[in-house]
Amino acid sequence: MWRVATSWHQPRPHLNATWILDEPGFAVVANLKAAVEVWPKCSTKVATIAYIHQVVQTDLWRQHHTAKLRKLLENHSSLTKDVNLFGVRIDSNDGPRRSTRQAAQCTPTLQLPIKEMNNIDSEVITTENVRGANYVHKGWLISALPDRYPWIFSRIARNNQVNPITRSITKYLIVQKIRVDLSIDDLTPVPALENAFREALEQPTLFEKSQAIYQVFEHWGDVIPLIFDIGISLAVTDSEEVVKSNLNNRSYLGLHQLSMSASARVSTQGGDPTILQTEDNIQAWLGKLVPAYQWEQVRIVKAVPLTRLLNNGLQSQLANLHQSLTTYCPTTTNSITLGGTSFDGSSHASKTISSVSVLSDGPYIKTLSVEYTTELSPVKYGDIQNTNNEFELKDGEYITDIMVSKDQIGVCGIQMCTTSGKTSRYFGSDSGSPIIMRSTGGCLAGFTGIVQADKIHDLQTIWRHDVIGSGLGGERVFSQYYGGVAGTPFSDWPLVQHSDSAHIKKIRVKCGTYIDGIQAGYVLFLLRLVH
């Protein structure tokens, strides 16, 4: 006999995959042919897919009459939700957020990659930071998070969230009903997803392209799960210190009572959480029969970036765009000589700078220290000492221009200008020749360079182009510096700022044997600067 569920009351699996028929909502049919005819009329197609699949797999007649039913299941549109072909946003440290837009569909010839499990698993996972704990608590394996993928990494950095280092332990109990095991070749993107990326790539400027791409990820998700479990779960997360102090308490995070400390977090996915709170018995709760419509995606074993769904052409364009969002000035640095070491801040290229500090001791800069909004401690380059000069930025303020004075031995001084027109003091000595470092439309993201004999020998600036501000537009052209290397540096940046309409009206030079001063008048500011 074949049994087909015709309502949201679910069949109860027992030995040999037979079903109990002692409740309403089930039609009893004589054979597979009748099951195929009845099933399309049922109101619970999605919920019963797995159970019908189970009968097909376990019934002695499965070898003769399964083709039509398999095709029916594979082509049914409701399957998309059943295997969760929706993107998931992983840019927040607070945990995953599922998109409401279907991102992919199974290829038409694909047999359902579904395996019924009906297992109870228990895992204990230790994490090193808050972000990891939040994702593990929601059923994500750390290895399933491709958060080093360039676009995902940039989206995480743009949130400016600090990720505190703290060890946590999560105990995860899962009733595994279904395992879905897809490969990227099993999926194709929905046309709307491809169109969204194409439209974003057609924007006119780097900034507009990047903002449009970020919006696509926000709407559609960063990743798509490929291997995951569906069922019900219970997760309890607490600090490692608290968990270890309760190791002698057998009920703590055990299967008898929901006993835990005040600092523990507990959450369920699927099932009825009110029953757990009422009975306070984990083992009994896990053993209760749960209708399939209450099952959820409870464990993610593997996920890939959403862009892996796209054709090679779109993937290549996205990779090139992300690479072009980071530029370097100058494009190369000097070679490292004997006794020198290099430093590279490229890994911070997507982050936001909150301050730059300098240690200037004698004629050369010895230490550069950069604070980022997402980092708990500053990133230091050069001689690791406490800095004595700091240039702090406000929220939404970015460094757009840097003047560096250097000679053949090292960097002598540095001065910075921001989107708001604010200019730092000149940090360093009066030696060296000045050069201007900037990248049109970009803001400072970090430094690379060379340290030689406890001083910054050479410096290269890193610029990002996915932010906007009042001073990021407009081309600036600078001549090569001509003249000597002594004297007190000066700059008109504090007055000219980033105005594209400021023009010099008059220049007066005072000189005898040497040039004693330069007087400049500006049309916009109606000021005269005398040096």
N, C-alpha and C positions, 0 to 999 in steps of 0.2 A: 504493500500500500504506500502511496505517496501522500505526504501531508504538506499543504501550502498555507502559510499564515495569511489571513485576509483582514487582519486588523492590527493595531499597535500592540496587542497582547502578544508577547513573544513566545516562541517554542522553547522548551526547556531541554537542553542537551543532556542525554544520559548515555548509557553504554551503547556502543555501536551506532551512535548518532541517531537514535530513535527519538521521537518527540512525544511528550505527554499531551493527551487530547482531552483533558478533564476540565477545560475552561472554554468559554465561547471565543469565537473569532478564528476558527480553523476549518478549512475545507479538507475533507478526506477524499482523495482521488485514487483511482485504481492503478494508474501506471504513469510513466514519465510523459507520455503523449498528453494525457489529461492535465498533468501538472503544468506543462508548457502552455496549454490553452487557458488554464485558470489564472496563472500568475500575472499576465498583463492586466487583468481586471482588478487585481488587489490594490488596496490603498496604501500598502506598506512596502512598496517595491525595494526601496533603499535598505530598509531595516532587515528585510528577509534575504537579501542577496547572499550573505554569508551562509545562512542556514540552508538555503536551496543548494548552494555550492557544496555544502557539507554532505547533503544527501546524495548529490551527484557523485561525490568522491567515494562514498562509503557503501552505497547500495550495490548489490550484486549485479544489477542491470546496467551499471554505468557505462560499460564498454559498447553498448549497442545503440543508446538513444540520447547521447549527451550533446551532439553537435548543435542541434537547433536551440537547446536551452542555453548553451554557452554563448552562441551568437546573440541571443536575446539579452543576456546579461551584459555582454561586452559593449553592445551598441546603445544600451539604455542611457539617456542623458543624466539620470540621477546618480550614476556611478561617480561622476566628477566630485561631488561632495563627499561621497563615501571614502574616496582615497585622498581627499584634501589637496587637490591640485590648485591651491591658492598660495600666493606668496606670503612670506612672513617678514616683518620688519625687525631687524636686530640691531638698530642703531642706538637704542636706549640701554643704559646700564641697568635699568629697572626690570628688564625681562622682555620676552618676545611679544610682538603685537601682530596678530594675523590680519592680513588685508581682506577686504570684503569683495575683491575682484578676482574672478577666476583668471589665472595666468597661463595655464597649460591644459592640454587635453591629451588623452592617450591616443597613440596611433591606432588607426582603424583595425589593423590586423593583430593587435596585441591581445593575447590571452590574459585574463585577469591575473596579475601578480599577487594574488591574495592567498595566504595560508592561515588556516584556523589553528590556533594554539591552545587556548583555554588553560594557560599556565598561570601560576602565581610566582612572581619573581621578587627578590629582595636585593637591593643594592645599597651599599654605603659608600659615599663619594666624598672625598676631601677636596675643597677648593681653596685657592690662594687669595682671592679678592672678592669684593662685593658683587661685581658683574658676574663672575663665574658662579657664585652661590645662587644668584637670582635665576640664572638660566638652568642650572642643574635642578633647582627647586621646581621648575616647570617641566622637567622631564627631558631636557636637552643634554646630550652628552657633550662634554667640552670639545671633543674631536669633531663634532658635527657643526661647529661654528666656524665658518670661513671668514672670520672677521679681519684677516690680514689681506683679503682681496682689496685692491686699491680703492674702488668706489665705496665699498662698505667701510673701509678704514677711514676714508675722508668723511663719510656721514657720521660715524661715531665721534670723530674729532670735532665736527661742527657743533655738536651738542654741548661742548664745553663742560662735560661732566667729569668730576674727579672720581677715580676708581680706587678707593682706599684698600690698602693691603691688609687683609685680615683672614685668618684661616677659619673655615667653617666646615661642618660635617652635615651632610644630608643623608637621611635614611629614606629610601624610596621603595614603597611596596606597590606592586602593579599586578592587576589581574589582566593578563594578556589574552585578549580574545582573537585578534586578527593581526598578522604581520603583513604589511605591504612592502614589497621589495621591488622598487622601480630602478631603472637606469635612465640616464639622460637621453639615450637613444629611443626610449619608449615614449617620449613626450614631444609634443610640438607646441609652440607658443600660440595663443589665440591671436587672431589678426589685430585686434585692438592694441595689444601690447607692442607688437612690432611697429605699428603706426605711431604710437606714443613716442617711442625712441627715435623714429625717423624725423618726426616733427621737432623734437628737441634738438637734434643734430643740425637742423636747418636754420637755427637761430643765428643772427649776424655776428655776434661777438663772443669771445671766450667766456666772459662772465655770463651772458645770457644763455649760452649753451649749457654751461655747468649748472645754472639754477634750474633750467628746464629738466635736465637729467636728474637732479636731486628730487624734483617734484614727481617724476615718473617712479622713482624708487619709493617715495613716500606713499604714493597711491597704490602701487602694485606689490611692494615688498622688496626686500634685499635678497632673499634666498627662497628656494623651494625645496621642501623635504622630499627625499627619495625613498629612504628606508625608515619606517616608523611603525609603532604599535598602536592599535586601537583597543580601548577597554576602559578600565577604571583604575584610579591610583590614589595613593595617599603619600604625601611628602612631609617630612618634618626636618627643619633646618635649625641648627643652633651653632654657637661658637664652639670651636674645638676644645677650648678650656672647660666649658660647661659640660660638654658631652663626656669628656674623659673623667671629670669629677663624679659622674654618675654611672660609671661602668659597673660598679658593684650593685646598682639598683636594677634588678632584672626586668622590672616593668618599664623602665625608662626607654622610650623608643622601641618597646617590645611589642608583642602581639596580644597582650592580655588587657591592658588598660591604656587609655590615651593619657599617659602620665608624662609630663615634661616641665621644664623650667619656665619661668615667666618670660624669658628672652626668646624662647623657641617660636618658630613660625610653623604653622600647620595648614595644609590646604589639600583639597581633594579635586580630582578631575573625573567627571563621570559619576554615575550613581547618585545616591541621595545623601548629601552630607548631614542632613538633620537626623537621620537614623544613627549615624556614627556618634553624634553628640548626645543622643538620648541613651544609647546602650553603652557607650564608652568601652566597647569591646572590639578591638581591631579585627581579630580573627573571625568573629561572627559577621562583622560588616563585610569583610572581603568574601565571605562564603555565600552571601545573599545573592539570589538570582536578580539580575539587572536587565531590564528590557534593552534591546539593541539601540533604541532611539536615545538612550541615556549614555551610550558609549561615546568616548571622546578620543582625540589623538593625545596619547599620554606619554609616549616616549619617542624621541627623535634620535635616530642612530646616525643618519647621514643626510646632509643638505648641501646643495650647491648654489653658487651665485645665480640669481635670476637671469643674468645675461647669458649664461650657458645655454639657455633655450634658443637664443637668437642665431641667425645664420652667420657665417664666418665674416661676411662683409660688415655687418653691423657691429659684431664683436671687435673687429679691427678698428673701426672708426671710434668706438668708445674707448679702446685702449690708447689710441693716439691722442684723443681729446684729453684724457686724464693725464697723460705724460706732458702735454703742452701746458697744463695748468701750473707746472713748476718750472721756473727758469733760474739761471745762475748768472751772476755778474761779479767779476768777469767770467767768461765762459770756461777758462782754465786757470789753474794755479801753477806756481813754480814747482819744479821737481824737488823731492825730498833729498837733502844732502846728509852726510854722515852725522849721526847723532840727533837727527830730527825725527819727529813723529807727526802723523796727520790726525786730524779729527774731522768728523763728518756728522752734520746735523740733519741729513736728508730724511731720516726716519721721523723727524718732527715737522716735515714740510706741510702737513695738513692741519697743524695745530695753531692756536691763537696765542700770540705773545702778549704778556701782561706787563713785563718790565725787562729792561736790559741794564746790567751792571758791569762796571769796568774796574779793574785794578790797574792803576797807573803808578808805577814806582820807578822814578828816574826817567830816562829818555824814551822808554818803550812801554807798550801795553803788555802786561803779563797774564792777565786773566780776563776772559769774557764769560759772563754768567747770564743765562736767559731763563726767565720764568714763564711758564705756560699756564693757561687757565685750567688745564686738565691734569697738571702734574703737582704732586705734593711737595716736591723739592726742586730747586733750580737745576738746570743743565749747565755744567761748567766746562770750559775749554781753557787749556793752557795750564799755568801754574795754579794748582788748586789751593788758593788762599781766599780769605775774606776780601770782598771787593770794597772799594772806598768811594765809588761814585755810582749813582743809580738814576735811571731815567724811567719813570713809571707812566704807564698808559691808562687812560680811562676806558670804560666799556665802549666798544664800537670805535675805538681810535686805533689806527694802524700806522706803522712806520713806512714811509714811502720813499725817502731819500736818505742816503748816508754819505757823509764826506769822511774819507779816510786819508790821513797823512802817513806816508811810509817812506823809508829809504831802503838801501840794499840789505840792511841788517834786520829790520823788522817794522812793525806797525807802531807809529809814534803817537798818533792821536785819532780820535773819532768824534763825530758829531752827527746827530740824527734829527730828522724832520718828520712830522706826522700829518695825517689827513686833516686834522683840525688847524694846521698851520703852526702848531707848537714846535719849538726847536729846543733841543737839549743844549746844555753847556758844552763847550769843547773840552773833552776829556783827554788828557795826555800832555805831551810836551810840544814845544814849538819847532821841533825838527821835522824833516821830511817834506815831500811834495804832496799836495792834495790831489785826490781823484774823487769823482762822484760815482757812487754805485746806486743804481736804480733799475727797475724794469717797468716799462710803461704799462699802466693798468694793474700793477701788482703791488703787494704789500710784503714786508719782510716776514719770513717764516723761520729763518735760522741761519747758521754759519757753517762753512767748512773752511779748512785751512791747515797750516803747518805750524808746529811749535818747534823752535830751535833755541837751545841754550836758555831755557826757562822764560822765553818771551814769544809773543805771537809774531812769527816770522812773515807769514803770508795769510791773506784773508780773502775768502770768497763768500758772497751773500746769496741766500736762497730766497726766492720770491714766489708767492702763491697768487693765483689769478681768479679765485672763485669768491672774492669778497668785493664789496663796493663801498666807496666813500667819496667825500667831496674832493679829495685830492688825488684819486687814482687815475683819472682820465687826463688826456693831454700829453702830447709828446714834448719831451725836454731834450735839448741837444746841448752838449757841453764841449767846449774846446779842450785841447790838451793844455796842461798847466805849463806856463813859461816863467822862468825866474829862479831865484835862489831858494834855499831850504831853511833859512833862519827867519826870525821875526815872529810877531804874535799873530796867529790866524784870526781872520774876521769873516763874517758872512752877513749878507742882507736877507737871509731866509726869514728871520722873525718879522720883517716888515712886508716883504713881497709875498710870503706864504705860498699858496698854490694858485694865486690869481692868474688867469689867462689873459686878463685885460690890463695888467700893470705894464707900463712901458716907460723906459728911461727917457726923460725929456732933455736932460743936460748932464754932461760929465765935465768936471773941472779938475785938473791935475795940478797939484802944487809941487814944485821941485826946485832944487838948487843943484848941488852935486848929485844928490839922490832924490828920488820921488818921496816927498814928505807926507803927501796926503792925497786922497781922491774924494771928491765931493760929487754925489749923484742926486738928481732930482727925479721923482717919479710922478707921472701924470695922475695915477689913481689915488695915491696916498697924499700927494702934495706935501711930501716930506723931503728933507735934505739930510743925507747921511754923510758925516764927515769922519774919516778914519785917518 
